[in-house]
Amino acid sequence: MNRATVGQVLFGAPADYDAFIALCVRAQRRVPVRILSYCLMPNHWHFALWLEDDRQMTTFLGWLSCVHAMQVRKWTGTSGKGAVYQGRYLAVPVETETYFYRLMRYIERNAARAGLVERPETWRWCSAAPARRRQGLTLAAWPSARPDDWLGYINNEDASGDLAVIRARTQSGEPITFERLAIADMAVPARPARRGSGS
């Protein structure tokens, strides 16, 4: 994830979000990284990436952040006014299947959690939205099968401790394992039998 500098908005209008998605499509053509989920918010964004190696992440997110920052300064007439992003993107490895599902829910619930929409799938700039709204951005098959009632799962409230743990570990870059997550919401939604590890 990455966040705008304090007091700055990355996406102030629908066209700003759309332009960033177009940049993501270009970045994905340059670096064919597997995007599992994403969510764009007014002052930050999230991606879950399935990487071949760390260089993919550095190249993809580095190019995306740099070009986007230059475009923001150009569009707003603020060239030379300092950084657009607070710093380098933050990344944390996913080590367990349970955390994987909770992280996907965390990402896709972002707009609903912030009160921008009532249901995550109605936020246009999120992987929970219908495929026709993704403007050419390609999502990869998950390494674990998507649960049958995924929309029901992401429309449920987050467990009380999960948000704090996920945010803290993302800030520190430490991996999150099942044992570090809240016990109150241990159940992962029912899903079909594993169908392979993806591409």
N, C-alpha and C positions, 0 to 999 in steps of 0.2 A: 504494500500500500504506500501511497504517498499523499501528502497534504500540502495545501497552499500555505504561504507565509501568513502570519497572524493578520487577520483583518481583510485578507484578500479572497476573492471568489474565483474559482476556476471556471465554473459554468454558471453564467448568469441568465442564460436564455436557452431555449431548445436548440437553436443553431449552434451554440457553443458545445453542447453535448454531442450533437451530430458530427461536428467537425472533429472532435476527439475520437469518435468511433471510426471515422474515415482514416484518421492517423493510425489507429490500431490495426485496421485492415492493411495499410501500407507496411506497418512494422511486422505484421505476421507474414507478409509476403517476403520481406527481407530475411526474417528469422522464423522459420516454420515451427514456432513453439506451440505446444498444446495448451490451449486455454480451457480450463474446466468450468470456471464461473467468473463473474465480474459484477461490479456495481459501481456506477458513477454517482457521486454526490456533489452538492454545490461546491464544497471546498476540499474534497479528497476523492480518491478512488481505491478500489480493491480489485485484485486479480488472484485467482488460484491457478497456478501454472504447474504442469507436469513436465519436468525438464529431462532432457538427455544429459545435460551437464550444466554446471553453474554459469558457463560462458553464455549459454542461451539467455538466461535471465538478465545478465548484465548487458548483453547486446540489445535485447528486445526492450527492456524497461529503460535502459540508458538512452537509446535513440528516441523512444517515445517521449520521455520526460524532456529531453533537450529540445527536440523539434516543437513540442507543444509549448514549452516556455517561450521560445522565440516567437511563435505564432500569437500567443497571448499578448506579448509586449507589442507586436505589430498591430493587432486588431484594436487594442485599447490605446494606442498612441503613447505608450509608456516605455519605449525603448530606453535602456540605460538607467532604469529606475530600480534596479536591484533584482534579487532572486524572486522567482515565481513560487518555487517549492521550498519547503523548510529545509530540505537537504536531500541526501540520497534516499531512495526508496527503502522501506523496511521489509524484511523477509524473515519468515520462520518456517522451518521444516515441519511437515506433517508425518507423524510416526505411527499412528494407529488408525484403524478403520473407524472407530468411534469418533475420534477427533476429526477425521476427514468429513464425516457427515455433519458434525456440529459446526465445523468451519464453513462448509458449503451453506448451511442454514444462516450462519452469522453474516456471510457476505450477501446472500440473496434477500435477507430480511432488512437490510440496512435502511432502505428508503421508508419502509413501513415503521421500523423502530423509531425513525426520526420524525414521523408524523407527516411525511410528504405524500403518502398514499395510505389507503386502508389495507390493501393487499399487495404483497411483494410483486406478484406477477403483473400488476397494472403499472409498475414503474418502467417506463419505456427503455431506460438505459441500464438494464440489468439482465443477467442471463436467465432470470426466472420468467421474463417476458416471452411471449410467443416468438418462434423463430423468425417469422416474417418481419419483425421489428428490428432485427439485429444488423441490418444494412450491410450484409456481406461479411461480417465477422464470424469466423468459423469456430465452433466449439467442438472439443474432442470428446470422445466417449470416456466415461469415468473409469478409473481402475477397479472400482467396485460398483456393482449394479445400482442404478438409481432406484430407490424404493418406489413401489407402486403408487403410494399416496404421498408423493413428495410435496405437492402443493399444500396438502393438509398439514404436513410436518412443518413447512416453513411458515405457515400461518399460525402456528402455535407459539405462545410466548416462550422466550428463552428461559432456561433454568437460571435461577437467581445468581449463582456463582460463576456461570460460564462466561458472561460478558467481561467481567473483571479479569478473569484468568486469561482469556484470549487476548484482550487488549494489553495486559501487562507482559505476556510472553511475546507478543508481536513487537512491542517497544524494545524488549531486551534481546530479541532474536533467539531466545531459547526454545528448543523443541517442546511441544506439549504432548504428554502421554495421557492415557485414560485415567491414571491414578490422580492426576492433578486437576481433573474436572469435577464439577459439582456432582455429588452422589444423588441429589434429589431428582435428577432427570436422566437416569442411566439408560432408559429404554431407547434403543434405536428402532425406527419404524420397520415394520415387516417389509421384507423385500424378497424378490425372487432369488432362486439359487444363483450362485456366482456363474457368470457367463464368460469368464476369461478376464485377462488383465488389460484389455484395451489395446490401442495401437501405439 
